[in-house]
């Protein structure tokens, strides 16, 4: 009985610590300093299974390439500026997502989880060479995202393509 009580109090203590850490932003991680487009590429996918990228195939030695690989978004009406404006509107409608930066060819957003306040960095870039919108979504902390980044990008894709 006493051992069960100690276990219960220990578990409650751990849960309390995690919740306090989450609410104070400790689990948000730091914004990467190497986001954006460099030499025609978004930042590489993470080395652990917690990101997706439409450019994963460009990194031949990357061990998580199959996990991270996701299709880019098509342009709508052949207009990259209008397409990225629509994409920004889709992101602004999503719960927990904040558009941080928007340029004529690039959009950067942060997605916050509701309870633990984890932050994922989400980037979109119009690639003029391929005529598509490249995408990258990655968790800042942790080694596994349980498919959350892929689900988010696919939700963005669905809403984006549903708009006229």
C-alpha positions as CSV (number, residue, x, y, z in Angstrom):
1,X,0.0,0.0,0.0
2,X,2.8,2.4,0.9
3,X,4.7,1.5,-2.3
4,X,1.6,2.3,-4.4
5,X,1.2,5.6,-2.7
6,X,4.8,6.5,-3.3
7,X,4.4,5.5,-6.9
8,X,1.3,7.6,-7.3
9,X,2.9,10.7,-5.7
10,X,5.9,10.2,-7.9
11,X,3.8,10.0,-11.0
12,X,1.8,13.1,-10.0
13,X,5.1,14.9,-9.4
14,X,6.4,14.0,-12.9
15,X,3.1,15.0,-14.6
16,X,3.2,18.3,-12.7
17,X,6.8,19.0,-13.7
18,X,6.0,18.3,-17.4
19,X,2.9,20.5,-17.3
20,X,4.8,23.4,-15.7
21,X,7.6,23.0,-18.2
22,X,5.1,23.1,-21.0
23,X,3.3,26.1,-19.8
24,X,6.5,28.1,-19.3
25,X,7.7,27.3,-22.8
26,X,10.5,25.0,-21.8
27,X,9.2,22.3,-24.3
28,X,9.0,24.8,-27.2
29,X,12.7,24.6,-28.1
30,X,14.6,27.3,-29.9
31,X,13.8,28.6,-33.3
32,X,16.4,27.3,-35.7
33,X,18.7,29.9,-37.2
34,X,19.2,28.1,-40.5
35,X,15.6,28.2,-41.8
36,X,14.8,29.6,-45.2
37,X,16.1,28.8,-48.7
38,X,19.8,28.3,-49.3
39,X,21.1,27.3,-52.7
40,X,17.7,26.3,-53.9
41,X,16.9,24.1,-50.9
42,X,15.0,24.3,-47.6
43,X,16.8,23.0,-44.5
44,X,17.4,19.2,-44.7
45,X,14.9,17.0,-42.9
46,X,15.8,16.0,-39.3
47,X,18.1,13.0,-38.7
48,X,15.3,11.4,-36.6
49,X,11.8,10.5,-37.7
50,X,10.2,13.8,-36.7
51,X,10.0,15.8,-40.0
52,X,8.8,15.7,-43.5
53,X,10.2,17.4,-46.6
54,X,9.4,17.5,-50.3
55,X,13.2,17.8,-50.9
56,X,14.1,14.7,-48.8
57,X,15.3,12.9,-52.0
58,X,18.0,15.5,-52.5
59,X,19.8,14.2,-49.4
60,X,21.0,10.7,-50.7
61,X,22.9,9.8,-47.5
62,X,20.0,10.7,-45.2
63,X,18.8,7.7,-43.2
64,X,15.2,8.9,-42.7
65,X,14.7,9.8,-46.4
66,X,11.7,7.4,-46.9
67,X,10.0,8.5,-43.7
68,X,10.5,12.2,-44.4
69,X,9.5,12.2,-48.1
70,X,6.3,14.0,-48.9
71,X,5.0,15.5,-52.2
72,X,5.3,19.3,-52.8
73,X,2.2,21.4,-53.3
74,X,1.1,22.3,-56.8
75,X,0.7,25.9,-57.9
76,X,-2.9,27.1,-58.3
77,X,-3.5,28.9,-61.6
78,X,0.2,29.0,-62.3
79,X,0.7,32.0,-60.0
80,X,3.2,31.5,-57.3
81,X,2.4,34.7,-55.4
82,X,-1.4,34.0,-55.3
83,X,-0.7,30.4,-54.4
84,X,1.4,31.4,-51.4
85,X,-1.1,34.0,-50.4
86,X,-3.8,31.3,-50.4
87,X,-1.4,29.0,-48.5
88,X,-0.9,31.7,-45.9
89,X,-4.7,32.1,-45.5
90,X,-5.0,28.3,-45.0
91,X,-2.3,28.4,-42.3
92,X,-4.0,31.3,-40.5
93,X,-7.2,29.3,-40.3
94,X,-5.5,26.4,-38.6
95,X,-5.7,26.1,-34.9
96,X,-2.3,26.6,-33.2
97,X,-0.5,27.8,-36.3
98,X,1.0,31.3,-36.6
99,X,2.4,32.7,-39.8
100,X,5.8,34.3,-38.8
101,X,7.2,35.4,-42.2
102,X,5.7,35.8,-45.6
103,X,7.5,36.8,-48.8
104,X,6.5,36.6,-52.4
105,X,8.1,33.1,-52.7
106,X,8.4,31.9,-49.1
107,X,6.1,31.3,-46.0
108,X,7.3,30.3,-42.6
109,X,4.9,29.3,-39.8
110,X,5.1,27.9,-36.4
111,X,2.7,25.2,-35.2
112,X,2.1,24.9,-31.4
113,X,0.6,21.8,-29.8
114,X,-2.3,22.6,-27.5
115,X,-1.3,21.0,-24.2
116,X,2.5,20.6,-24.1
117,X,3.2,23.7,-26.3
118,X,5.8,21.9,-28.5
119,X,6.6,24.0,-31.6
120,X,7.1,22.7,-35.1
121,X,8.7,24.8,-37.8
122,X,6.8,24.7,-41.1
123,X,8.2,26.2,-44.4
124,X,6.9,26.6,-47.9
125,X,8.9,27.9,-50.8
126,X,8.0,28.3,-54.5
127,X,10.7,26.5,-56.4
128,X,10.9,28.2,-59.8
129,X,13.0,25.3,-61.3
130,X,10.3,22.7,-60.5
131,X,7.3,25.0,-60.6
132,X,6.0,23.6,-57.3
133,X,5.8,24.7,-53.7
134,X,8.4,22.8,-51.7
135,X,7.4,22.1,-48.1
136,X,9.3,21.2,-44.9
137,X,7.7,20.6,-41.4
138,X,9.9,19.6,-38.5
139,X,9.6,19.2,-34.7
140,X,12.1,21.3,-32.7
141,X,12.4,18.8,-29.9
142,X,12.1,15.1,-29.5
143,X,13.1,12.2,-31.7
144,X,9.7,11.1,-32.9
145,X,6.7,13.0,-34.1
146,X,4.2,10.1,-34.4
147,X,3.3,11.4,-37.9
148,X,2.1,14.8,-36.7
149,X,4.1,16.8,-39.2
150,X,2.9,14.6,-42.1
151,X,-0.7,14.9,-40.9
152,X,-0.4,18.7,-40.7
153,X,1.1,19.1,-44.2
154,X,-1.6,16.8,-45.6
155,X,-4.3,18.8,-43.8
156,X,-2.8,22.0,-45.3
157,X,-2.8,20.3,-48.7
158,X,-6.4,19.3,-48.5
159,X,-7.6,22.8,-47.4
160,X,-5.3,24.5,-49.9
161,X,-6.6,22.4,-52.9
162,X,-10.2,22.7,-51.8
163,X,-10.1,26.5,-52.2
164,X,-11.2,27.8,-55.7
